[in-house]
């Protein structure tokens, strides 16, 4: 009986310590993000970061994503819905985290399309067709070219830019910024530097709405 009591007490202590550790981690993470904001030292947006929307918008969604990440593709329509709902008071900044085998390959294609002003179009196609070219059982990233060929993107120019473009600096900077923000997975989103804690339609729209009310842009 005494041993059982000791075991029960030990389990309770472990649970309590786990909860405390989790609280301290989240608190430190929040304080770290807040310190970046207060010092205007924000590893959210860089000069080479691509964005869509109104450049002067007061609401900025920053998304760290991976084009080969299934969760990123699944959540993308919700991000698009928020953009459509709150435009022109919003802009979306896309940052890359290449965590999969062909992530860099896909990112390079998207960035090449950016050269001819077709970034958003290429991004949409790459994410919508991800289930086909990024099937874990049959990875075929070369299919991306076929899907893009059905758009009005200049494929000849795209292939030229793909061969010339270097995205190493962009990826390195994004990785460093993600580490500063303690980002461990994708997608991770921030709305005006506030992290989205739950990947859901309601959570994203609520966070955007709160920021709009603060900024008085509605």
Secondary structure, DSSP 4 states (H G I P E B T S, - for coil): -HHHHHHHHHHHHHHHHHHHHHHHHHHHHHHHHHHHHHTT--TT--TT-EEEE-TT-SEEEEEEE-TT-HHHHHHHHHHHHHHHHHTTSEEEEEEE---STTHHHHHHHHHHHHTTT-HHHHHHHHHHTHHHHEETTEE-TTHHHHHHTTTTS-HHHHHHHHHH---HHHHHHHHHHHHHTT--SS-EEEETTEEP-S-SHHHHHHHHHHHHHHHT--
